[in-house]
Amino acid sequence: MDEMICFRVVKEPYGWAVRMGQGMMTPFRSRRRAIEHASGFVEALRQRGEPAQVIIEGWPSDRETEPRSWSRITTFWQ
């Protein structure tokens, strides 16, 4: 079975970043642009038959409907 390739969209002090493991990091000013970038990689890999997904990490306050909290959330995007 193939190993899943994960692109993590994470909140950083300067904005957002797309991370892959410990070695790759691409910075973005907006969450939307980071998700679009990671989704493009996932789509390209899936077209080649590779299993891939986007994992979105952040704080609940990043969602407009939830109150401010410092606990982290994780959302899987497939």
N, C-alpha and C positions, 0 to 999 in steps of 0.2 A: 504494500500500500504506500502511496506517495505521501510525503510529509507536507502538511499545510503550510503555505507561505503566508505570513501575516505582516501586514503594514499597519502600524499603530499610529493613529492621529492623536497626539497628546498636547495638553495645555502646557505652555512654557511661559516664563516671565515676560518675554517679548511678544508673545502671540501664540501661534500653534506650530507644530512640527509633525512631519511624517517620519516615523522611525521604523527601521527594519533590523531587529536584533540590537546589538550594541554598537555596530559599526556604521550604519547609514543614518543620516539625519538631514532633512530638507526643511528649512524654516519658511513659515508663511505668516502673514499678518492677520489672515482671517481663517476661521474654522472651515467655512465653505470651500475656499480655495484648496486647503489641505486635503479635504475629503475628495474633491474633484481630482486632485493629483494622484492620491492613493488609489482611487477607483479606476483611473486610467491604467495604472500598473496592473491592477487585478484583472481588468478586462483583457489586456494584452497577454498575460500569463494564461488565463483561461482559454483563450483562442488557441494556444499551443497545447492545451490539455493539462496544464499544471493546476493543481488545487491552490486557490489563493483567496484571501478575505481581507477586509478592512476592519480594524477594531478601533472604535472611537472611545477615548478616555477623556474625562474632564470632571468638572465639578457640577453638581446639580444646578447651581446658579447660572450655568451656561444655557440652561433651558429656561425659556421665558416664564413658564408657569410655576416654577418651583422656588421656594425661598432660599436665601443664601445659606450655604453650608460648606464646610471644608472636607466632607467625606467625598471620596472619589467614586465615580460611576464608570461603568464599561458598557459599551453598546457594540454589538456585532453587526456588521454591515455586509450582506452577501447578495 
